[in-house]
Each structure stands twice: as C-alpha cells, then as structure tokens.
C-alpha cells in the first residue's frame, strides 16, 4: 500500500475579526468562517501514530484565529498572512487552500457571505 495524497482539513472555523476597507468594519468588525486544507506528507504518521509526524490541527486553528483577529483591509491579505505563517510553522506542507467568508458583508443585497478562496504552494 502506498499513500497517494494526504490532506489535513479544518472546516468552519468561526471567528470575529476586523477585516475590511470601510471604517465601520474596522470599528465593529464582522463574523468570518474559515476553511482550510493542507496537503501534507502523512506517510510517517500512518506508521508511527505520533503527532510530530503530522500537522497539529489545534496549532493550525490557533494560527488562523490569531491572524483573523488582526486588523487588515483585505481578506486576500489575511489569507496570504495565514499561509505564510503556516508554511513557516509546518515547512513540510506541500500546498494550502484557504477559504475565508465574511458572513455579513456590507453590500446592498442579501447574501450568505462573500469571500476568497486561495491556493498556495510551498516553494
């Protein structure tokens, strides 16, 4: 047996943050939902059952939470910052997809959110 691909994912991280270009967004903030997938070499974890051979999703979630609490103008910037930090924390990460949804965007039509989905590779 050979592992073809390993992906660690965390879905629906809920966080309140201050990301937006409007003054009100920087003042009162908004609610966000973050989803991410990390392509990671999980072969060693299959054999050893040891946390050090995988990416600890509690640490991943904390990095997301901490970054989303910072004040930024753009979701794209926040996603890029999360990616940079996760690649630094978990250098074996092959690729990373981050999906950030602003659940109540300040636009004039009703939506269930607006956001970005960005995929990064670890060069």
Helices and strands as residue ranges (DSSP letters): E 7-19, H 23-28, E 30-39, H 43-48, G 51-53, H 57-69, E 71-72, H 75-89, E 95-102, E 114-121
